[in-house]
Amino acid sequence: MTDQDVRASVAAAVATLLGAAALTPVYTSAAWLAPVVAVVLTVLAGGLALRAGGAALEARYRHGRAAPARSTALGIALVPAGQLALLLCVLTALFAPADALAGAVPTSQSLRQLAAVLAEGSAELHEQATPALPLPGLLALTALFVGLIAVLVDLVTVAGRQAILAGLGLLVLYCVPVSTITGSIGLVALAAPAAGVGLLLWTDQRRRLAAAGGTARGSGGTGGGAALRIGTAALGAGLVVGSLVPTLAEGSLAGGLGGGTGRATGTSLDPVAAMQGQLTLPEPIELFRVQSSVAEPGYLRAVAIGEYDNESGWTLSNMGGEQSVADDDRLAPLPGRQAGRSVTATIEMLEHDDRFLPVLFSPLSVRLEGRGGDGWRFDPETGTVYGREVTSGGLTYTVSATEPRPTPAELAAAQPLPPGSPVQQEFTALPLLDPRVTDLVAQVTAGAGTPYQRVRSIQEFLTDRANGFAYSLSTAPGTSGDDLVDFLQLRRGYCEQYAGAMAVMVRAAGVPARVALGYTPGTVQDDGSRLVTSDDAHAWVEVYFADLGWVPFDPTPIARDRAVDLPWAPRAGDEETTDSRADAPLPTAPTQPLPPGAQDRVPGGMPVPQSDPGADDGLWPLAGGIGAVLLAAALVGTPAGARALQRRRRLAAGTAGALWDELGATALDAGIRLQPTWTPRQSARELGAVLTRSGSSGGAGADAVLRLALAEEAASYGPSTGTAVHPDLSAGLHVARRALLASLPRRARLRARLWPASLVDGAGGRLAAAARRRLPSPARRLRRGRRARTA
């Protein structure tokens, strides 16, 4: 193994790590970096060791004789095979070490465990939206993905000696954030892969110029300048093309978590859509039946959503549950200071079909009848039970929970969370709100000293009928340009708008809050069970108090028979609440319905899809792939295009000197370096010998070369004819150029066309000369100064 191979291996590994930096915005933290670095370094070490071992064996047993072509090919193939075996070992050590030999050597059991982790990652890929949580399955998939690219880049760069093609692997990494991130992906994700491409180009150019007779020192400077220019061009192309490549919906890795199969029928709650479709069904759908150990079991939570922005409203954060509900009997116990009551409920699904399982608040266990429950996960961050490639259709399950029952005195005694608390930081996060909202919050909470007092002030403002708020499924379009402002001005909406508005106001008051989606307990049946229908879909607010945890509040003015009893949070004027379906006109709220075309988002809520959002999802990956291919083609074709323009200018000039320069550039592209001290005839003899040895159009090509040399000699040493145009010589140049390229092997010919060495040869000198022409010398500046003083 030569020093050049060592440098190429190291450059391939460093370039892969730079390309992997494109994954920075894909994850919420840097937890992905350690396994990625581990696999890339393993591939590098394995390649160096295997190639060094192969070179040592060849030196020992071949004794300087050339190895047969079959043995050489086998040796080349064994290196990536060994790297893949080492990659499997490091993945085993990182993600399935329990049953592996020495914690790293795979066994049949450890391979099954690793396959299970990768299968989990495949499911998480469809569930997570970007930036994604660094879950073990996703990290394993990422490490495998980057490891395979590292093997490919190493193979193409070292064994194939085509570093420019290896840069395509970095473009694959770059396409991950481009196709999954909504909005900006950051400078690191753009600049790092571009730097990796530049490093590969520089490495390739050093090797090629050294092979052509250049010194390492000289080739390094020239190739480095070209690599820097092309890396900069790649970065610029990334900035332009990356902004044009379509992204997946919702910035998802592969679609994200969504509702079940009943999105159009109201049999599921889609956490990224509003509930109005369920609440306006002509006939309610019987979703599930509840048999509870208490008369009034409280809310049945489906999912909690905790991310808010002014454009999309409230949206679902990523689910991070890794443990099956079947393996945990303490899913979400209440904090020690929180008072509660034990509740058990058996829930039988009728028409409900969703990936989110309705459960009681603070569930301790979920037991499914007839199934093991392995497909259901619990996310402790949101208290959500969600299915992994399963839905709730046809299920019967029993939930044991502890329902929170805090007293007003306990809540009043709760102190604000410290500013550095993770809960405080995450669940009070808000974008820049309209000043009318923040002014209203300050007015409503004036004089409220404790978190509980601030929350109660906001809830009473929203539930007091004297303030003009009414429940309605038909709302007038606002004119403020801000959905939240429109709702607070028009004061008319349904549960999700009330809950979304209150959660924002509570956060603006400095208290952690989120929105919960689910169902009210339904209607009591003759047998004592409760029937929950699509009419019972509901949204409310959950507020976090120190040492007490999450506590529900409900600001929606719904009917008393649907409302859940919350003694610590009574609505203002409960006795005046009318039926939830009554849309009585109020002086402060217009009654005309919102035009269907404008009803794509609800104030303080989430987007309501007017058509199936998945209809065009298949086009985005295709468009992203086409964009990536176009970017790769542009990057690969840039040197060849620049060289073609240079050749066209010389042919257009038509002088003997320009045509001779083009012949010398073609020779350099072909790997033939003509010494500057040679006369044109000496150079012609060298090129003629090369063409004669190749036997491909050698005679015609050698004659054309000689004619070009004689013309250059006459222009240089004869009468002043250097600027004369020679139309007949242009045809000779074409003949000579075709002959030189035809003398090369196919791979070398492709390299000469795609990455012409003449393009970068002497580029440093040309840049310096251009700089001297544009920047005046000290003597010239002195003469200009004298002329200025004289004037």
N, C-alpha and C positions, 0 to 999 in steps of 0.2 A: 504494500500500500504506500503510495507516494504522499509527499507533503501536501500536494494539491488536493488529494482525496480527503485528507484530514481537514484541510481548510473548508472544502466543499461540504463535508458532513457537519461541521460546526455551523457553517453559514446556513445550511438547511434547517438545523434545529432552532437557531436563533430566529430565522425568518418565520418558522412555524409558530414560535411563541409570540412574535410580533403580530402575526395574523390572528392568533387566538385572542389577542387583546380586543379584537372586534366584539367579543362576547361580553365585554364589560357592562354595557347597558342592558344586557339581556337578563341579568340576575340582580336581585336586591342587595346582595353583598358580594364580597370577594371570596366566598367559600369555594367557588369553582376553580380558583387559580391553583391551589395546592395539587389537586389530582391531575390537572392539565400539565403543570410543570413536571410532575413525577413521570407521566407517561412519555412526554417529549424527551426528557433526559434519559429514560430507559431505552427508547428507540435510538438515541444518539450513541449511548454507551454500547448497546448491542451491535450497532452497525460498525463502530470502530473496532470492537473486539473481534467480530467475525471476519472483517476484511483483513485485519492484521494477522489473525490466525491463518486465513487462507493464503496470504502472501508468504508466511513462514513455511507452511507446508509445501508450497510450490518451490520455494528456494531450496528446500531440503531434498525433495524427491525429483524435481525436474532438472536440477543442476544447470540452470541457465537456458535450457531448451524451451522453445515456445510451446505452450500448452495447446492441445487440440481445441478446436472451436467448440466441440460438444462439452468438454470439461469446463471451458470458460463460461459457457452459458449456464451450466449447472451451478458453478460457483456464484454467478450473479443472482440466480434464483434462490439460492440457499440463504443469502443475507436477509431479504425481506421475510422469508419464512421463519428464520430465527428471531427476527425482530417481532413478528406477530406472536410467536410463542412467549417471548419476554413480556410483550404487552398483555397477554392473557394472565401471566403471573402477577404483574403489578396490579391489574384490575382485581384479581382474586385477593391480593393482600389488602387492597383498599376497601373492598365492598363485600367480600365473602371469605374472611380468613378463618372462620371457626373450624371447619372440617378440612382445611388444606394442610398439606405437609409443610411443617415449619411456617405455617401461616401464609404461605405464598405459592407453593407448588400445587397446582390444581389436582383435585380428586373428583371422582364421579359425583360425590355429594356436594362438594364445593361448587362444581360446575352447575349443578341444579340450583343452588342458592344464588349464584351469579346470574343465571338465566331468569330467576324470579325477580331479582333486583332490576334487571334490564326491562322485564315485562312491566314492573311497576313504573319505571321511567317512561315507557311508551304510553301508559295510561295517563301519567302526570303531564306528558307532552300535550295531550288533548285537553287537560283541565286547566293548566296554568296560563295566565295572561302575563305579558311582559310589563314590567320586570318581574321575573318569576322567582319564587322562593327556592333556595338551594336545597331541594329535597334529595335524599340519597339516590333515588332512581334517576332523576334528571342529571345529577352529577356523574353517575356511572355512564349514562348515555353520552354525555358531553366528553368525558374522558376517552371513551371508546372512539367517538367521532374524531376528536383531535388526534388521537393516537394513530388512527388509520391514515389521516392526512399527513401526519409526520412520516409514516413509513413511505407513503407515495412520494412526498417531496424529496425525501432522502434518496429513494431509488432513482427518480428522474434526474436529480441534480448530480449525484455521484456516479452511478453506473451508466445512466443514459447521457450524462454530460449535456443536458438540455435544461439549464436552470430557468430559462425564460418560460418554458412550458410548466415547470414546477410552480411558477407564480400563479397558475390557474387554481391550484389548491388553496392559496391564500384568498383568492376571490370567492371561493366557496364559503370560507369562514366569514368574509365580509358580507356576503348575501344574507347571513342569518339575521343580524340586526336590521339590515335594510328592509327585509321582507316581514319582520315581526314587530318592529317598534313603530308606534304612532308618534309622529313628531320628530324632534332632533335626536340623533343617536350620539352626539358629542364628538369632539375633535379626536379623542384617543382612538375611537373605533374607526375613524377614517385615516388618521395619520400613521398609526402603527402598521396596518397591512401594507400601506404604500411604502413605508420604510422597509418592510420585509421584502417587497418586490424589488426595490432598489438594491438591497443587499444581494439578492440572488443574481440580478443583472451584473453587479460589480464583480461577483465571484466568477460568473461565467466569462466575463470579458477578460479578467486576469488570466484565466486558464487558456483562453483562445489566443490572446496576444503572446503569452509565454510559449505556447506551442508553435506559434508562427515565427519565433525568434526574438521577440521582445523580452526585455528584462523585467523582473518582478517589480522593480522600482518604477520603471517607466510605464509599464502597463497599469500599475496600480493607480497612478495619477490620472491617466487618460480614462480608463474604465470607470474610475470613481466619479469623475465629472459627468460622464454620460449617465451612469446609474442614478446620480443625484437628479439630473434633469428629468429622466424618465420616471423616477419615483415621484418627483414633484408633479409631473404630468398625470401620473396615476392618482395622486391625491386630488388634483383639480378635477379629473374625470369623475372621481368618487363623489366630490361635492356636487357636481352637476347632475350626473346620471343617478346618484343615490337619491336626489330630491325628486326624480321623476319616476323611479320604480314604485309601483303600487305596494301598499302595505296590507297585511291581513286585517280583517275587521277586528276592532277593539284592541289592537296591538297584541294579538294572541299568538302563542306558539303554534297552535293548530286548532283554532276554533274556540277554545276556552270553555268553561263551564256554562251550561245553559239549562233550559228547562227540559222537561221530558218530551214524550212524543205527542202530547196533547196541546201544543202551543196554540192551535187555532180553536180548540174546543173548550178551553178553560179548565182542563183537568190537571194543570200544573202551574206552578208559580215560576215565571222566568225572572231571575234576579236582576237582569239588565233591561227589563221592560216594565211598563206600568201595569196596574191591575184593572184598568178601566174595562178591558175586554171581558174579564170575568164578571165584573159587576153589572154589565149591560146586556148579558145574555137574555134572550127572550124567556127562556125557562131555566131555572137553576138546575145545575147538574149535581147529583148526589155523589159526593167525593169519597167520604169514609164515615164509619160509625165508631163511636168512642164509648167504651164501658169503663167508668172511672170509679175509684174508691171513695171519692168525695163528690158532693152534689154539684159543685162548680169548680171544674179542674183548672180554669185559667186559660191563658193563650196556648195555642199549639204552634210553636215556632217552626218555620221552615228554614229560614236563613237570615243572617244579619249582614248588613252592608255598611261599610265604614269609610268609603272614599268619596269625596265630593269635589266637583269643580263646576264652574259657572256654565260650561257648555253642556256637559252630559248629565249634570245633576248627581244623584247618588248612584254609585256603581259597586259591584261586588269585588272584594279583594280576593287574592288567591287563597285556595284551600290548602292547608298544610298538614292535615291529618295523615299519619303514617300507620297508625295501629287500628286494626279491625275492631268494630264495636263488640264483636264476640269475645275478644280477649281482655276486656276492661270492665270492671265493676264499679269504677269511680271516675266516670267520664268528666263530670263538671260539678264537684261538690261546692257548696256555698262557702264563702270565707267564714272563719271561726266566729266572728262577731255578728254575723247575719242570722237573724231569726228566720225560721221557715217551718213548713209543714210537709210531711211525707205524703206523696201522692203516687198512686199506681194506676195506669190506664192501659187497657187492651184496645188496640186500634185495628179495625178491619177495613182494608181498602176496597172500595166499590168501583168508582170510575177514576179515582186518582191515579195518575201515572206520571211520576216525576223523579228526577235524580236527587231531590232533597226530601228528606223524610220528616214529616211533621212530628215533633216530640214536645213533651212538657218542658217548661223552663228548668234549667240546671239538671239535666238528666244524669242519673248515676249509672244506669244500665239500659241496654236495648236488646231484647231477646226475640229473635224471629222464629216463628213456628214453621217447621218443615224445612228450614234452610239454616245453614250454619252462620250466615251473616258475614262471611269473609269479604264479600264485595262492598260492604258498607264501612265507611271511615267516619271518624269524628274529628272535626277541626276545633281544637281548644280555643283558638283565637276568637272565633265567632260563635262557638257553641252550636255548630251546625253538623248534622249527620247527612252525609252525601254518599251517593253510590258511585262506585268505580265500575263502569260498563254494566251497570244494573239499574233498574228503575223500580218504583214502588208498586207497579201494577200487580194486583192479586195477592199482596202480602197481608199477613196478620202478625202483629208483633206486640210485645208488652214493654212499656216504658215505666221504669221506677225513677222518681225524681224527688227533689226537695224544692218546693215552691217558695220563693223569698216572701217573707212577711215582715218587713221592717216597720218599726213604729215611727211616727213623725218625730218623736224625741230623738231616736237614734240618728235619723237623717239630719236633723237640725244640728246635732253635735258633730257631724262629720266635717273635718277640716279640709281645706283645699289641698290637692296633691302638690308635692314639690315640683318646681318647673322642670327638673331633670328627669322626672318619672317617665318611663317609656309609654305608659298609658296616657299620661297627660300630653305628651308630644304627639302621639299618633292620633288620638281621638279628639284633639282640639285643632288639628290641622285644617286650614281653610285657605282658599285662594283670596285674592284681593276682592273684597265685597263692595257692592255699591254703597256709597256713604249713607243713602237713605235707610239701608238695612242696619248698619252699625249705629246710626243715630237712634233708630227705633229701639234697638236692644238696650242702648244706654238709657233711654227714657223709661222703658218698661221695667228695668232692673234697678232704677235709681233707689237708693236706700236699702237694697238687699245686700246684706253683709256676707252671708254664708252661701255655699254652693246650693244647698237645698232651697233657700229663700229665692235665689235667682231662678232656679228651675221652676218653682211654683209660680213666680211672677209671670214667667213666659207662658206657662200652661194656662194660667187664668186669663191672660190677655187673649189667647187663641180660643178659649172655650166660653168666654163671656159673650152671650148673645147681644149684650148692649154694645159691643164693639162691631157688630154687623157681620160676624162670620156665620156662614151657613154651609151645610153639607149639600153638594150638588155634583152630579156627573156631567153636567153641561156647563161650560165656562166660556166667558167671552175672551177674545184675544186681547192681550195687553198691548200697550204702545211704548213701554219703557225700554224694550230691548233686553230685559232681564226677567227671566221667568219667576224668580223669587220675589222681585219687586212687584211684578204684576199680581201675584197671588196676595201679597200683603196689602196691595191697593184695592183690588177687586173683592177680596175676602170671600171667595166662593170656590169650593173644590171638594175633593173626596179624600179618603183616609191617607193615601200616599202623599198628597200635597201637604196636608196638615203635618204629618209626621216628618216629612223632609224639611219643611220650613222650621218646625220647632227644633229639630236636631241642629240645623245651621245656627239658629239663634242661641241655643244653649252653648254650642261651641264658641260662638262669638262672645259669650259671657264668660268664657274661660273654664267651662266645665266639660269633661269628656262625654261625648254622646255618639250614638249611632242609630240607624234605622233598622227595625226588625220587620220581616215579612212573614206572614203565616195566616192563621185562622182564629176567629173567635170560637167558643166551644160549641156552637150550633144549637139545635132545637131539641128539647127533651122529648123522647118517644114514650109510647105506652109501656114498654118493657124497662124503662129507666135509663136506657142508653141515650146517647146524643147523636143526632144526624147532622153532619157538617156538609154544607153544599157550597157551590161556587159563590153564592151570595155572602158567605161568611169569610171570604178572603179579606184580609185586613193588614194594615201597617200601623206600627206604633213606634215609640221612642224608648231606647234603653240608655240610662244615664249611669255613669260610674261614680261611686262614692268611696272615699278612703275607708278601708277595713270592712266595707259592706259589699263591695262588688257591684255588679250590674243590677239596676232596679228599673222596672218598666213604668212608663208614663204614657198616657193616651190623650192627645189633644183633640181628637176628632169628635165632633158633636153627633155621635150616632145614637140610635134608640136605646132606651134603658134595657130592653130585653136582649140586646146584642152586646152591650158593654160588659167588660170584665170588671169586677169589683176591685178597686185599688184604694183601700182606706187611706193610704198616705198621699194620694194624689186625686182627690175628688175634683170633678169638673165644676167650674163656676156655673151656677144655674142649672144643675142636673134636672131639677123638677120641670124645667121649661123645654127640655130636649124633645124634639118631635121625631117621627119615624125617619129612619135613615134614607128612605127612598123619596121623601117629600122634597120637592124643589120649589118651595114657596118663594115668590119674588120679594126681594128686599130693596128698599130705596137706594142702598149703597152698592148693590150688585146687579149688573145687567143680567137678564134672563135668556138672551139669545144664545143658542148653542155655538160652540167653537166650530168654525168651518173645518170639514174633515181634512182638507189639504194642509191646514196649518197646525193640525193636532199631532205633530210628530214628537213633541216634547211637552211634559207637564211641569208646571212651576214647582221647583224644589224636588222634582222627581227624576225619572229616568226616561230615555227615549222609548217611544212606542212604535215598533216597526209596523209600517202600513202594508208591507208585503213580506213574504218569507225572506228573512235576511240571509238565508243560506243559499238562495237561488244562484247568486253570482260568485259564491266563495271559491268555486273551482277555477275561476278565471284568474284570481289573484296569484296563486302559485305559478300558473302558466306565464302570466305577464312578468312576474318577478324573474322566472327562469329565462325568459326572452331578454329581459333587461340585462341579466348577468352575462348571457352569451354575447350580447352586443358590446358590453363593456370589455369582456375578455378579448373579443375580436379586435376592438379598437386598440387595446393595449398591445396585443401581439402584432398588429399590422402597422403600428406607428413607425417603427424603424424602417420597415420596408417602404412605406409611403414616403418618408423623408428622403430615402436613398433614390427612389424613382424621380422625385422632384429635382434632386441634384443632377441626376443623369440627363433629365430633360433640358435643364439649363445649359449644360455643356454641349449637348447636341444642337441646341438652338444657336449657341455661339458659333459652332462649326469650324473654329480655328484649329490648327494643328496642335497647339498647346493644350486647348481644352479637351480635344479628343484623346490626346496622349494621357492627360490627367485621368480621364475616365477609364482608359485601359489599365492604368496603374491601380485605380481604385477597385476595378473588377478583379485584378490579380490579388489584391489584398483580401478582398471578400472570399476568394478561393483559397486563401491560406498561403499565398506566395508573396513573400516580401521582397521587393526590388530595392536594392541598396541605393541610397541617394547619390553615392559617388560614381555609380555606373553611368556610362554614356547610353543614349537610346539604343545603339546597336548591341551593347552588352546585355541590356535588359531584354531586347528582342531575342538574342540567342538563348537566354535563360528560359523565356516563355516558350520559344520554339521547341526546346528540349523537353519541356514538360508536356507539350501537346503531342510531340512525336512518341513519347513513352506511353501516353494514354491510348494512342491509336484511334481516337475518335475525332474525325474531321481534322486530323493533325496537319495535313498538307495545306489545305485552304486556310486554316486558322493561322498557321505559321507565316504564310504569305501575307495575310492581312496584317499581322503584327509587324512584319518587316516594313510594309508600306507605311504604317503609322509611325514607326521609328524613323524612317528616312525623312518623312515630312516634318517631324519634330526636330530632327537634326538640321534640316535646311532652314527651318524657321528660327532656330537658336543661333546657328553659326553662319548662315548665309546673309544675303541682302535683307533689308528691313521688310520682311513679309509676314511677321508674326501675327498681324491682325487679319491676314487674308483668310477668306472662308473657303473651305475645301469640301464641296458637296459630295464628291466621289468618295472621300475618306469616311463619311458617316456610314456608308454601307459596309466598308471594311471593318469599322468598329463593331457593327452588329455581328459580322461573321466571327471576328476574334473573340468577342464576348461570349457568344454561344458555344464556341469551341472550348474556351476555358471552363465554363460551367459544366459542359458535357463531360469534361475530363474528371470530374469529381464523383465520388460515390454518392448515392441518393441522399443519405443523411447529411453529408457535408454540403451538398447542393441546396438542400432545404434550409440548412443553417445559414448559408451565404445569402439566401434570398430574404429570410425572416430577420436575421440579426447580422447585417453587413458590418464587418470589422472596420471598413474604410470610413464609416460614418463617425466613429469616435477617434480614429487615429489622427493625432495631431489637433484634436479639438481644443486642448488647452492652449496650444500656440495660436490657433485662430482666434480664440476668445481674447487672448492677451493683445494680439494685433488689432482686433476691433476696439479694444479698450484704449489702445494707444491712439488710434485714429480719432476717437470721440473725446478723449481727455487730453487737453493741451499739455505739452511738456513744460518744465520750469522755464526753459529758455524762451519758448513761444509765449508763455504768460508774461515773461519779462518784456519781450518786444511789444506785446499788446499794451502793457502798462506804460511803456515809453511813448507809444503813439497816442495813448489817451492823455498823458500829461502834456505832450506837444500841442494837441488839439486844444 
